[in-house]
Amino acid sequence: MSALFATHRDAALALLNGNIRLTRKAGSFCGQLAVDPTPMSAAQREWLDTLLERAGLPPLAMEAAHG
């Protein structure tokens, strides 16, 4: 298994740069995560986790959940 993503920015960039089909809304969400260092809400974390899982990518590290 690949290493966990250390930051939500790293995870979002992997989704955007990969050969992964994203909806316009999901792409916009990932773009926001890539440029905004603000900690994610619980709902945002859940959505990012779902996108990573669907794409077959490793999850975000637990300590990265709050920033």
C-alpha positions as CSV (number, residue, x, y, z in Angstrom):
1,M,0.0,0.0,0.0
2,S,1.2,3.5,-0.8
3,A,2.1,6.0,1.9
4,L,-0.7,8.1,3.4
5,F,-1.1,11.7,2.2
6,A,0.3,14.1,4.8
7,T,-1.9,17.1,3.8
8,H,-5.2,17.7,2.2
9,R,-3.3,19.7,-0.4
10,D,-1.2,16.7,-1.4
11,A,-4.3,14.5,-1.6
12,A,-6.3,17.0,-3.7
13,L,-3.4,17.5,-6.1
14,A,-3.1,13.7,-6.5
15,L,-6.8,13.6,-7.5
16,L,-6.4,16.5,-9.9
17,N,-3.2,15.3,-11.5
18,G,-4.2,11.7,-11.8
19,N,-6.1,10.0,-14.6
20,I,-9.2,10.2,-12.4
21,R,-12.7,11.1,-13.6
22,L,-14.1,13.9,-11.4
23,T,-17.3,15.8,-11.6
24,R,-17.1,19.5,-12.0
25,K,-18.1,19.9,-8.4
26,A,-15.5,17.4,-7.2
27,G,-12.8,19.1,-9.3
28,S,-13.7,22.5,-7.9
29,F,-13.6,21.1,-4.4
30,C,-10.1,19.6,-5.0
31,G,-8.9,22.9,-6.5
32,Q,-10.1,24.7,-3.4
33,L,-8.3,22.2,-1.1
34,A,-5.1,22.5,-3.2
35,V,-4.8,26.3,-2.6
36,D,-6.6,26.9,0.8
37,P,-4.6,25.8,3.9
38,T,-7.7,26.3,6.2
39,P,-8.5,23.1,8.1
40,M,-11.2,21.1,6.6
41,S,-14.6,20.6,8.2
42,A,-15.8,17.1,9.0
43,A,-18.0,17.0,5.9
44,Q,-15.1,18.1,3.7
45,R,-12.9,15.4,5.2
46,E,-15.5,12.8,4.6
47,W,-15.9,13.9,0.9
48,L,-12.2,13.9,0.4
49,D,-11.9,10.4,1.9
50,T,-14.6,9.2,-0.4
51,L,-12.9,10.7,-3.5
52,L,-9.6,9.1,-2.5
53,E,-11.2,5.7,-1.9
54,R,-13.1,5.7,-5.3
55,A,-9.8,6.7,-7.1
56,G,-7.9,3.8,-5.4
57,L,-5.5,6.3,-3.7
58,P,-4.2,6.1,-0.2
59,P,-6.1,7.9,2.6
60,L,-5.2,11.2,4.2
61,A,-3.2,10.8,7.4
62,M,-5.4,11.0,10.5
63,E,-3.4,13.9,12.1
64,A,-4.0,15.9,8.9
65,A,-7.7,15.9,9.6
66,H,-7.5,19.2,11.5
67,G,-5.1,21.1,9.4
